[in-house]
Amino acid sequence: MSAANDTVFNSAVFLFTGIPGQEDVHIWISIPFSSMYAISIVGNSVILFIIKTDPSLHEPMYIFLSMLAVSDLGLSISTTPTILGIYLFNSREISLNACFAQLFFIHFLAKIEFSVLLFMAFDRFVAICNPLRYASILTPPRIANMGLVFVVRGVAVASPFPFLLKRFQYCRANVLSHSYCLHQDVMKLACSDITVNTIYGMFTTVFTLGLDSLLIFFSHVMILKTVLSIASHTECLRALNTCFSHICAVLLFYIPDISLAVIHRFGNSSSHLLRILLEYVDLLVLPLI
């Protein structure tokens, strides 16, 4: 590791980092990681197969679930092979172009995941607050159009990242602090002014994570208001039950990402291991769940 840090920067490659100080047990760490990766791929593929083949599941909530499964599959496929390469084969190198492509897909698919959570919140909002118009509001063409809008938004938000990074000269140590490429990690290795990248990164966080979380919050406020107006205690509990799983999913996705954003912004060297563990939860555990 020290040799890599002291090496003069080679503009052709970046070097990934595993768990610091655990190089002797990398092969053992790879076992649970490989298992989680395999189960995630098989599990999400089975979900997609069941939803596609069972006509009774061709409903909005299951369509949104299939979108989430697709984004989880994409994140797993675009990140986990490089993670396993470190722990299985000590393969730490990645070219600049491959790194930029990987970080584009990571940021794009992450934005899609948050959009799907917003979809699900809207689905619950309509189902509870306006149940008589549920079928007429969430029609398949409307769902497809909404999905297309969020895909376009994800592409538009994530596309500038590679181009903003490609214009830099990288004259510092070429060792990344992650097992995969992220915009906020790569830009710190540049020897140029990264103010534009920092501002754009904050803008994308507010425009996607911040806006989506605000809309999800308001949807659940309206749901709670509607539920509390229901006279029957049984109906009230039934309505709240339909939202509980979605709230848990939102917390599972948002807590690691918000924690990582705070650590990236305000963390110090002592928080490096915590950041790595949160990243593995985000990329390995969540698709598994």
C-alpha positions as protocol buffer text, in pm:
chain_id: "A"
residue {
  index: 1
  type: MET
  ca { x: 0 y: 0 z: 0 }
}
residue {
  index: 2
  type: SER
  ca { x: 275 y: 246 z: 92 }
}
residue {
  index: 3
  type: ALA
  ca { x: 454 y: 170 z: -231 }
}
residue {
  index: 4
  type: ALA
  ca { x: 139 y: 250 z: -426 }
}
residue {
  index: 5
  type: ASN
  ca { x: 97 y: 577 z: -239 }
}
residue {
  index: 6
  type: ASP
  ca { x: 451 y: 685 z: -315 }
}
residue {
  index: 7
  type: THR
  ca { x: 440 y: 593 z: -681 }
}
residue {
  index: 8
  type: VAL
  ca { x: 445 y: 872 z: -937 }
}
residue {
  index: 9
  type: PHE
  ca { x: 97 y: 891 z: -1089 }
}
residue {
  index: 10
  type: ASN
  ca { x: 42 y: 681 z: -1399 }
}
residue {
  index: 11
  type: SER
  ca { x: -232 y: 850 z: -1603 }
}
residue {
  index: 12
  type: ALA
  ca { x: -341 y: 516 z: -1751 }
}
residue {
  index: 13
  type: VAL
  ca { x: -487 y: 354 z: -1437 }
}
residue {
  index: 14
  type: PHE
  ca { x: -641 y: 402 z: -1096 }
}
residue {
  index: 15
  type: LEU
  ca { x: -590 y: 158 z: -809 }
}
residue {
  index: 16
  type: PHE
  ca { x: -875 y: 29 z: -594 }
}
residue {
  index: 17
  type: THR
  ca { x: -856 y: -12 z: -215 }
}
residue {
  index: 18
  type: GLY
  ca { x: -996 y: -300 z: -12 }
}
residue {
  index: 19
  type: ILE
  ca { x: -1036 y: -301 z: 366 }
}
residue {
  index: 20
  type: PRO
  ca { x: -716 y: -147 z: 506 }
}
residue {
  index: 21
  type: GLY
  ca { x: -511 y: -376 z: 728 }
}
residue {
  index: 22
  type: GLN
  ca { x: -710 y: -687 z: 631 }
}
residue {
  index: 23
  type: GLU
  ca { x: -503 y: -800 z: 333 }
}
residue {
  index: 24
  type: ASP
  ca { x: -421 y: -1134 z: 498 }
}
residue {
  index: 25
  type: VAL
  ca { x: -788 y: -1234 z: 517 }
}
residue {
  index: 26
  type: HIS
  ca { x: -902 y: -1104 z: 179 }
}
residue {
  index: 27
  type: ILE
  ca { x: -977 y: -1455 z: 57 }
}
residue {
  index: 28
  type: TRP
  ca { x: -1206 y: -1514 z: 356 }
}
residue {
  index: 29
  type: ILE
  ca { x: -1380 y: -1179 z: 307 }
}
residue {
  index: 30
  type: SER
  ca { x: -1449 y: -1279 z: -54 }
}
residue {
  index: 31
  type: ILE
  ca { x: -1661 y: -1577 z: 55 }
}
residue {
  index: 32
  type: PRO
  ca { x: -1957 y: -1382 z: 203 }
}
residue {
  index: 33
  type: PHE
  ca { x: -1922 y: -1116 z: -67 }
}
residue {
  index: 34
  type: SER
  ca { x: -1939 y: -1380 z: -342 }
}
residue {
  index: 35
  type: SER
  ca { x: -2238 y: -1543 z: -175 }
}
residue {
  index: 36
  type: MET
  ca { x: -2425 y: -1214 z: -146 }
}
residue {
  index: 37
  type: TYR
  ca { x: -2348 y: -1132 z: -508 }
}
residue {
  index: 38
  type: ALA
  ca { x: -2474 y: -1469 z: -634 }
}
residue {
  index: 39
  type: ILE
  ca { x: -2789 y: -1457 z: -421 }
}
residue {
  index: 40
  type: SER
  ca { x: -2860 y: -1099 z: -533 }
}
residue {
  index: 41
  type: ILE
  ca { x: -2831 y: -1189 z: -901 }
}
residue {
  index: 42
  type: VAL
  ca { x: -3043 y: -1505 z: -869 }
}
residue {
  index: 43
  type: GLY
  ca { x: -3298 y: -1352 z: -630 }
}
residue {
  index: 44
  type: ASN
  ca { x: -3365 y: -1037 z: -831 }
}
residue {
  index: 45
  type: SER
  ca { x: -3377 y: -1240 z: -1153 }
}
residue {
  index: 46
  type: VAL
  ca { x: -3637 y: -1471 z: -995 }
}
residue {
  index: 47
  type: ILE
  ca { x: -3842 y: -1169 z: -887 }
}
residue {
  index: 48
  type: LEU
  ca { x: -3840 y: -1037 z: -1244 }
}
residue {
  index: 49
  type: PHE
  ca { x: -3931 y: -1380 z: -1385 }
}
residue {
  index: 50
  type: ILE
  ca { x: -4223 y: -1429 z: -1146 }
}
residue {
  index: 51
  type: ILE
  ca { x: -4364 y: -1080 z: -1206 }
}
residue {
  index: 52
  type: LYS
  ca { x: -4333 y: -1123 z: -1584 }
}
residue {
  index: 53
  type: THR
  ca { x: -4495 y: -1469 z: -1598 }
}
residue {
  index: 54
  type: ASP
  ca { x: -4777 y: -1418 z: -1345 }
}
residue {
  index: 55
  type: PRO
  ca { x: -5055 y: -1197 z: -1492 }
}
residue {
  index: 56
  type: SER
  ca { x: -5200 y: -1131 z: -1146 }
}
residue {
  index: 57
  type: LEU
  ca { x: -4880 y: -941 z: -1060 }
}
residue {
  index: 58
  type: HIS
  ca { x: -4905 y: -698 z: -1351 }
}
residue {
  index: 59
  type: GLU
  ca { x: -5007 y: -421 z: -1114 }
}
residue {
  index: 60
  type: PRO
  ca { x: -4833 y: -88 z: -1039 }
}
residue {
  index: 61
  type: MET
  ca { x: -4667 y: -189 z: -712 }
}
residue {
  index: 62
  type: TYR
  ca { x: -4517 y: -504 z: -866 }
}
residue {
  index: 63
  type: ILE
  ca { x: -4408 y: -310 z: -1174 }
}
residue {
  index: 64
  type: PHE
  ca { x: -4225 y: -68 z: -942 }
}
residue {
  index: 65
  type: LEU
  ca { x: -4075 y: -366 z: -758 }
}
residue {
  index: 66
  type: SER
  ca { x: -3946 y: -502 z: -1089 }
}
residue {
  index: 67
  type: MET
  ca { x: -3790 y: -161 z: -1164 }
}
residue {
  index: 68
  type: LEU
  ca { x: -3613 y: -175 z: -829 }
}
residue {
  index: 69
  type: ALA
  ca { x: -3491 y: -528 z: -904 }
}
residue {
  index: 70
  type: VAL
  ca { x: -3353 y: -415 z: -1242 }
}
residue {
  index: 71
  type: SER
  ca { x: -3164 y: -122 z: -1084 }
}
residue {
  index: 72
  type: ASP
  ca { x: -3030 y: -352 z: -811 }
}
residue {
  index: 73
  type: LEU
  ca { x: -2910 y: -598 z: -1074 }
}
residue {
  index: 74
  type: GLY
  ca { x: -2741 y: -318 z: -1264 }
}
residue {
  index: 75
  type: LEU
  ca { x: -2564 y: -187 z: -954 }
}
residue {
  index: 76
  type: SER
  ca { x: -2448 y: -535 z: -855 }
}
residue {
  index: 77
  type: ILE
  ca { x: -2317 y: -617 z: -1202 }
}
residue {
  index: 78
  type: SER
  ca { x: -2138 y: -283 z: -1243 }
}
residue {
  index: 79
  type: THR
  ca { x: -1965 y: -280 z: -903 }
}
residue {
  index: 80
  type: THR
  ca { x: -1936 y: -620 z: -737 }
}
residue {
  index: 81
  type: PRO
  ca { x: -1698 y: -780 z: -995 }
}
residue {
  index: 82
  type: THR
  ca { x: -1433 y: -515 z: -920 }
}
residue {
  index: 83
  type: ILE
  ca { x: -1487 y: -565 z: -547 }
}
residue {
  index: 84
  type: LEU
  ca { x: -1447 y: -942 z: -580 }
}
residue {
  index: 85
  type: GLY
  ca { x: -1145 y: -892 z: -806 }
}
residue {
  index: 86
  type: ILE
  ca { x: -965 y: -721 z: -517 }
}
residue {
  index: 87
  type: TYR
  ca { x: -1039 y: -990 z: -260 }
}
residue {
  index: 88
  type: LEU
  ca { x: -1007 y: -1296 z: -486 }
}
residue {
  index: 89
  type: PHE
  ca { x: -724 y: -1204 z: -724 }
}
residue {
  index: 90
  type: ASN
  ca { x: -571 y: -885 z: -579 }
}
residue {
  index: 91
  type: SER
  ca { x: -674 y: -718 z: -906 }
}
residue {
  index: 92
  type: ARG
  ca { x: -672 y: -349 z: -817 }
}
residue {
  index: 93
  type: GLU
  ca { x: -613 y: -169 z: -1147 }
}
residue {
  index: 94
  type: ILE
  ca { x: -876 y: -3 z: -1363 }
}
residue {
  index: 95
  type: SER
  ca { x: -823 y: 221 z: -1664 }
}
residue {
  index: 96
  type: LEU
  ca { x: -947 y: 579 z: -1661 }
}
residue {
  index: 97
  type: ASN
  ca { x: -1213 y: 519 z: -1927 }
}
residue {
  index: 98
  type: ALA
  ca { x: -1341 y: 205 z: -1752 }
}
residue {
  index: 99
  type: CYS
  ca { x: -1347 y: 396 z: -1423 }
}
residue {
  index: 100
  type: PHE
  ca { x: -1546 y: 681 z: -1576 }
}
residue {
  index: 101
  type: ALA
  ca { x: -1792 y: 433 z: -1731 }
}
residue {
  index: 102
  type: GLN
  ca { x: -1836 y: 254 z: -1398 }
}
residue {
  index: 103
  type: LEU
  ca { x: -1902 y: 572 z: -1201 }
}
residue {
  index: 104
  type: PHE
  ca { x: -2158 y: 682 z: -1462 }
}
residue {
  index: 105
  type: PHE
  ca { x: -2357 y: 360 z: -1417 }
}
residue {
  index: 106
  type: ILE
  ca { x: -2327 y: 376 z: -1037 }
}
residue {
  index: 107
  type: HIS
  ca { x: -2461 y: 731 z: -1017 }
}
residue {
  index: 108
  type: PHE
  ca { x: -2724 y: 671 z: -1286 }
}
residue {
  index: 109
  type: LEU
  ca { x: -2861 y: 353 z: -1127 }
}
residue {
  index: 110
  type: ALA
  ca { x: -2855 y: 507 z: -779 }
}
residue {
  index: 111
  type: LYS
  ca { x: -3073 y: 791 z: -908 }
}
residue {
  index: 112
  type: ILE
  ca { x: -3310 y: 535 z: -1061 }
}
residue {
  index: 113
  type: GLU
  ca { x: -3340 y: 354 z: -727 }
}
residue {
  index: 114
  type: PHE
  ca { x: -3446 y: 671 z: -548 }
}
residue {
  index: 115
  type: SER
  ca { x: -3692 y: 745 z: -828 }
}
residue {
  index: 116
  type: VAL
  ca { x: -3848 y: 399 z: -785 }
}
residue {
  index: 117
  type: LEU
  ca { x: -3888 y: 464 z: -411 }
}
residue {
  index: 118
  type: LEU
  ca { x: -4069 y: 785 z: -503 }
}
residue {
  index: 119
  type: PHE
  ca { x: -4285 y: 584 z: -745 }
}
residue {
  index: 120
  type: MET
  ca { x: -4379 y: 350 z: -462 }
}
residue {
  index: 121
  type: ALA
  ca { x: -4465 y: 640 z: -229 }
}
residue {
  index: 122
  type: PHE
  ca { x: -4689 y: 788 z: -499 }
}
residue {
  index: 123
  type: ASP
  ca { x: -4854 y: 448 z: -547 }
}
residue {
  index: 124
  type: ARG
  ca { x: -4936 y: 423 z: -175 }
}
residue {
  index: 125
  type: PHE
  ca { x: -5055 y: 785 z: -172 }
}
residue {
  index: 126
  type: VAL
  ca { x: -5304 y: 724 z: -454 }
}
residue {
  index: 127
  type: ALA
  ca { x: -5416 y: 385 z: -316 }
}
residue {
  index: 128
  type: ILE
  ca { x: -5498 y: 530 z: 28 }
}
residue {
  index: 129
  type: CYS
  ca { x: -5594 y: 891 z: -42 }
}
residue {
  index: 130
  type: ASN
  ca { x: -5782 y: 839 z: -369 }
}
residue {
  index: 131
  type: PRO
  ca { x: -5863 y: 467 z: -396 }
}
residue {
  index: 132
  type: LEU
  ca { x: -6160 y: 506 z: -631 }
}
residue {
  index: 133
  type: ARG
  ca { x: -5941 y: 663 z: -900 }
}
residue {
  index: 134
  type: TYR
  ca { x: -5640 y: 435 z: -843 }
}
residue {
  index: 135
  type: ALA
  ca { x: -5687 y: 229 z: -1161 }
}
residue {
  index: 136
  type: SER
  ca { x: -5755 y: 535 z: -1376 }
}
residue {
  index: 137
  type: ILE
  ca { x: -5454 y: 732 z: -1243 }
}
residue {
  index: 138
  type: LEU
  ca { x: -5188 y: 460 z: -1246 }
}
residue {
  index: 139
  type: THR
  ca { x: -5246 y: 319 z: -1592 }
}
residue {
  index: 140
  type: PRO
  ca { x: -4967 y: 123 z: -1768 }
}
residue {
  index: 141
  type: PRO
  ca { x: -4899 y: 401 z: -2025 }
}
residue {
  index: 142
  type: ARG
  ca { x: -4876 y: 660 z: -1748 }
}
residue {
  index: 143
  type: ILE
  ca { x: -4640 y: 439 z: -1546 }
}
residue {
  index: 144
  type: ALA
  ca { x: -4424 y: 389 z: -1857 }
}
residue {
  index: 145
  type: ASN
  ca { x: -4411 y: 764 z: -1917 }
}
residue {
  index: 146
  type: MET
  ca { x: -4318 y: 832 z: -1555 }
}
residue {
  index: 147
  type: GLY
  ca { x: -4045 y: 568 z: -1576 }
}
residue {
  index: 148
  type: LEU
  ca { x: -3911 y: 722 z: -1895 }
}
residue {
  index: 149
  type: VAL
  ca { x: -3899 y: 1066 z: -1731 }
}
residue {
  index: 150
  type: PHE
  ca { x: -3693 y: 935 z: -1440 }
}
residue {
  index: 151
  type: VAL
  ca { x: -3459 y: 741 z: -1670 }
}
residue {
  index: 152
  type: VAL
  ca { x: -3399 y: 1058 z: -1873 }
}
residue {
  index: 153
  type: ARG
  ca { x: -3342 y: 1249 z: -1550 }
}
residue {
  index: 154
  type: GLY
  ca { x: -3092 y: 988 z: -1430 }
}
residue {
  index: 155
  type: VAL
  ca { x: -2900 y: 996 z: -1759 }
}
residue {
  index: 156
  type: ALA
  ca { x: -2903 y: 1377 z: -1768 }
}
residue {
  index: 157
  type: VAL
  ca { x: -2776 y: 1403 z: -1410 }
}
residue {
  index: 158
  type: ALA
  ca { x: -2508 y: 1129 z: -1433 }
}
residue {
  index: 159
  type: SER
  ca { x: -2374 y: 1199 z: -1785 }
}
residue {
  index: 160
  type: PRO
  ca { x: -2175 y: 1514 z: -1695 }
}
residue {
  index: 161
  type: PHE
  ca { x: -1969 y: 1328 z: -1432 }
}
residue {
  index: 162
  type: PRO
  ca { x: -1733 y: 1146 z: -1675 }
}
residue {
  index: 163
  type: PHE
  ca { x: -1689 y: 1457 z: -1889 }
}
residue {
  index: 164
  type: LEU
  ca { x: -1615 y: 1678 z: -1589 }
}
residue {
  index: 165
  type: LEU
  ca { x: -1351 y: 1429 z: -1471 }
}
residue {
  index: 166
  type: LYS
  ca { x: -1201 y: 1362 z: -1814 }
}
residue {
  index: 167
  type: ARG
  ca { x: -1087 y: 1725 z: -1853 }
}
residue {
  index: 168
  type: PHE
  ca { x: -858 y: 1699 z: -1547 }
}
residue {
  index: 169
  type: GLN
  ca { x: -490 y: 1613 z: -1521 }
}
residue {
  index: 170
  type: TYR
  ca { x: -426 y: 1365 z: -1241 }
}
residue {
  index: 171
  type: CYS
  ca { x: -91 y: 1436 z: -1081 }
}
residue {
  index: 172
  type: ARG
  ca { x: -149 y: 1299 z: -731 }
}
residue {
  index: 173
  type: ALA
  ca { x: -140 y: 943 z: -600 }
}
residue {
  index: 174
  type: ASN
  ca { x: -368 y: 728 z: -813 }
}
residue {
  index: 175
  type: VAL
  ca { x: -506 y: 519 z: -524 }
}
residue {
  index: 176
  type: LEU
  ca { x: -883 y: 542 z: -478 }
}
residue {
  index: 177
  type: SER
  ca { x: -1031 y: 508 z: -131 }
}
residue {
  index: 178
  type: HIS
  ca { x: -1302 y: 268 z: -255 }
}
residue {
  index: 179
  type: SER
  ca { x: -1333 y: -69 z: -428 }
}
residue {
  index: 180
  type: TYR
  ca { x: -1506 y: 100 z: -721 }
}
residue {
  index: 181
  type: CYS
  ca { x: -1517 y: 443 z: -887 }
}
residue {
  index: 182
  type: LEU
  ca { x: -1719 y: 734 z: -754 }
}
residue {
  index: 183
  type: HIS
  ca { x: -1720 y: 1092 z: -876 }
}
residue {
  index: 184
  type: GLN
  ca { x: -1644 y: 1241 z: -535 }
}
residue {
  index: 185
  type: ASP
  ca { x: -1352 y: 1002 z: -490 }
}
residue {
  index: 186
  type: VAL
  ca { x: -1191 y: 1040 z: -833 }
}
residue {
  index: 187
  type: MET
  ca { x: -1211 y: 1420 z: -840 }
}
residue {
  index: 188
  type: LYS
  ca { x: -999 y: 1442 z: -523 }
}
residue {
  index: 189
  type: LEU
  ca { x: -706 y: 1294 z: -717 }
}
residue {
  index: 190
  type: ALA
  ca { x: -705 y: 1578 z: -972 }
}
residue {
  index: 191
  type: CYS
  ca { x: -439 y: 1847 z: -957 }
}
residue {
  index: 192
  type: SER
  ca { x: -680 y: 2105 z: -1103 }
}
residue {
  index: 193
  type: ASP
  ca { x: -949 y: 2322 z: -949 }
}
residue {
  index: 194
  type: ILE
  ca { x: -1246 y: 2096 z: -867 }
}
residue {
  index: 195
  type: THR
  ca { x: -1489 y: 2372 z: -764 }
}
residue {
  index: 196
  type: VAL
  ca { x: -1721 y: 2305 z: -1060 }
}
residue {
  index: 197
  type: ASN
  ca { x: -1731 y: 1933 z: -978 }
}
residue {
  index: 198
  type: THR
  ca { x: -1805 y: 2001 z: -613 }
}
residue {
  index: 199
  type: ILE
  ca { x: -2088 y: 2241 z: -694 }
}
residue {
  index: 200
  type: TYR
  ca { x: -2237 y: 2005 z: -952 }
}
residue {
  index: 201
  type: GLY
  ca { x: -2213 y: 1711 z: -711 }
}
residue {
  index: 202
  type: MET
  ca { x: -2403 y: 1910 z: -446 }
}
residue {
  index: 203
  type: PHE
  ca { x: -2661 y: 2016 z: -706 }
}
residue {
  index: 204
  type: THR
  ca { x: -2728 y: 1657 z: -816 }
}
residue {
  index: 205
  type: THR
  ca { x: -2766 y: 1548 z: -453 }
}
residue {
  index: 206
  type: VAL
  ca { x: -3021 y: 1820 z: -383 }
}
residue {
  index: 207
  type: PHE
  ca { x: -3200 y: 1771 z: -717 }
}
residue {
  index: 208
  type: THR
  ca { x: -3238 y: 1394 z: -679 }
}
residue {
  index: 209
  type: LEU
  ca { x: -3187 y: 1269 z: -324 }
}
residue {
  index: 210
  type: GLY
  ca { x: -3313 y: 1589 z: -161 }
}
residue {
  index: 211
  type: LEU
  ca { x: -3614 y: 1645 z: -389 }
}
residue {
  index: 212
  type: ASP
  ca { x: -3721 y: 1280 z: -390 }
}
residue {
  index: 213
  type: SER
  ca { x: -3693 y: 1249 z: -12 }
}
residue {
  index: 214
  type: LEU
  ca { x: -3900 y: 1568 z: 31 }
}
residue {
  index: 215
  type: LEU
  ca { x: -4174 y: 1438 z: -198 }
}
residue {
  index: 216
  type: ILE
  ca { x: -4173 y: 1100 z: -21 }
}
residue {
  index: 217
  type: PHE
  ca { x: -4204 y: 1278 z: 314 }
}
residue {
  index: 218
  type: PHE
  ca { x: -4500 y: 1488 z: 197 }
}
residue {
  index: 219
  type: SER
  ca { x: -4672 y: 1183 z: 49 }
}
residue {
  index: 220
  type: HIS
  ca { x: -4651 y: 1002 z: 381 }
}
residue {
  index: 221
  type: VAL
  ca { x: -4775 y: 1312 z: 565 }
}
residue {
  index: 222
  type: MET
  ca { x: -5082 y: 1313 z: 341 }
}
residue {
  index: 223
  type: ILE
  ca { x: -5123 y: 937 z: 389 }
}
residue {
  index: 224
  type: LEU
  ca { x: -5105 y: 978 z: 767 }
}
residue {
  index: 225
  type: LYS
  ca { x: -5358 y: 1260 z: 755 }
}
residue {
  index: 226
  type: THR
  ca { x: -5596 y: 1044 z: 552 }
}
residue {
  index: 227
  type: VAL
  ca { x: -5546 y: 739 z: 771 }
}
residue {
  index: 228
  type: LEU
  ca { x: -5616 y: 932 z: 1091 }
}
residue {
  index: 229
  type: SER
  ca { x: -5948 y: 1046 z: 945 }
}
residue {
  index: 230
  type: ILE
  ca { x: -6060 y: 685 z: 899 }
}
residue {
  index: 231
  type: ALA
  ca { x: -6320 y: 606 z: 1162 }
}
residue {
  index: 232
  type: SER
  ca { x: -6254 y: 233 z: 1187 }
}
residue {
  index: 233
  type: HIS
  ca { x: -5947 y: 136 z: 1392 }
}
residue {
  index: 234
  type: THR
  ca { x: -5912 y: -185 z: 1188 }
}
residue {
  index: 235
  type: GLU
  ca { x: -5915 y: 1 z: 857 }
}
residue {
  index: 236
  type: CYS
  ca { x: -5665 y: 250 z: 999 }
}
residue {
  index: 237
  type: LEU
  ca { x: -5421 y: -26 z: 1091 }
}
residue {
  index: 238
  type: ARG
  ca { x: -5470 y: -197 z: 754 }
}
residue {
  index: 239
  type: ALA
  ca { x: -5388 y: 125 z: 571 }
}
residue {
  index: 240
  type: LEU
  ca { x: -5078 y: 188 z: 783 }
}
residue {
  index: 241
  type: ASN
  ca { x: -4964 y: -170 z: 724 }
}
residue {
  index: 242
  type: THR
  ca { x: -4953 y: -110 z: 349 }
}
residue {
  index: 243
  type: CYS
  ca { x: -4707 y: 176 z: 403 }
}
residue {
  index: 244
  type: PHE
  ca { x: -4484 y: 8 z: 662 }
}
residue {
  index: 245
  type: SER
  ca { x: -4281 y: -200 z: 415 }
}
residue {
  index: 246
  type: HIS
  ca { x: -4225 y: 103 z: 192 }
}
residue {
  index: 247
  type: ILE
  ca { x: -4109 y: 316 z: 486 }
}
residue {
  index: 248
  type: CYS
  ca { x: -3862 y: 40 z: 583 }
}
residue {
  index: 249
  type: ALA
  ca { x: -3733 y: 26 z: 224 }
}
residue {
  index: 250
  type: VAL
  ca { x: -3688 y: 404 z: 215 }
}
residue {
  index: 251
  type: LEU
  ca { x: -3495 y: 399 z: 542 }
}
residue {
  index: 252
  type: LEU
  ca { x: -3276 y: 109 z: 424 }
}
residue {
  index: 253
  type: PHE
  ca { x: -3178 y: 299 z: 110 }
}
residue {
  index: 254
  type: TYR
  ca { x: -3157 y: 650 z: 250 }
}
residue {
  index: 255
  type: ILE
  ca { x: -2973 y: 599 z: 580 }
}
residue {
  index: 256
  type: PRO
  ca { x: -2651 y: 453 z: 423 }
}
residue {
  index: 257
  type: ASP
  ca { x: -2650 y: 715 z: 146 }
}
residue {
  index: 258
  type: ILE
  ca { x: -2709 y: 1009 z: 379 }
}
residue {
  index: 259
  type: SER
  ca { x: -2447 y: 875 z: 621 }
}
residue {
  index: 260
  type: LEU
  ca { x: -2196 y: 837 z: 337 }
}
residue {
  index: 261
  type: ALA
  ca { x: -2264 y: 1191 z: 217 }
}
residue {
  index: 262
  type: VAL
  ca { x: -2203 y: 1328 z: 567 }
}
residue {
  index: 263
  type: ILE
  ca { x: -1884 y: 1122 z: 611 }
}
residue {
  index: 264
  type: HIS
  ca { x: -1752 y: 1230 z: 270 }
}
residue {
  index: 265
  type: ARG
  ca { x: -1815 y: 1593 z: 359 }
}
residue {
  index: 266
  type: PHE
  ca { x: -1716 y: 1607 z: 726 }
}
residue {
  index: 267
  type: GLY
  ca { x: -1540 y: 1276 z: 799 }
}
residue {
  index: 268
  type: ASN
  ca { x: -1174 y: 1233 z: 890 }
}
residue {
  index: 269
  type: SER
  ca { x: -928 y: 948 z: 854 }
}
residue {
  index: 270
  type: SER
  ca { x: -1078 y: 763 z: 1151 }
}
residue {
  index: 271
  type: SER
  ca { x: -1410 y: 732 z: 966 }
}
residue {
  index: 272
  type: HIS
  ca { x: -1255 y: 559 z: 662 }
}
residue {
  index: 273
  type: LEU
  ca { x: -1339 y: 205 z: 780 }
}
residue {
  index: 274
  type: LEU
  ca { x: -1696 y: 310 z: 864 }
}
residue {
  index: 275
  type: ARG
  ca { x: -1734 y: 458 z: 515 }
}
residue {
  index: 276
  type: ILE
  ca { x: -1611 y: 135 z: 354 }
}
residue {
  index: 277
  type: LEU
  ca { x: -1854 y: -75 z: 559 }
}
residue {
  index: 278
  type: LEU
  ca { x: -2147 y: 153 z: 473 }
}
residue {
  index: 279
  type: GLU
  ca { x: -2055 y: 132 z: 105 }
}
residue {
  index: 280
  type: TYR
  ca { x: -2059 y: -246 z: 116 }
}
residue {
  index: 281
  type: VAL
  ca { x: -2398 y: -237 z: 289 }
}
residue {
  index: 282
  type: ASP
  ca { x: -2522 y: -7 z: 13 }
}
residue {
  index: 283
  type: LEU
  ca { x: -2389 y: -217 z: -276 }
}
residue {
  index: 284
  type: LEU
  ca { x: -2404 y: -574 z: -144 }
}
residue {
  index: 285
  type: VAL
  ca { x: -2661 y: -598 z: 136 }
}
residue {
  index: 286
  type: LEU
  ca { x: -2941 y: -384 z: -12 }
}
residue {
  index: 287
  type: PRO
  ca { x: -2964 y: -572 z: -345 }
}
residue {
  index: 288
  type: LEU
  ca { x: -2958 y: -893 z: -141 }
}
residue {
  index: 289
  type: ILE
  ca { x: -3250 y: -774 z: 72 }
}
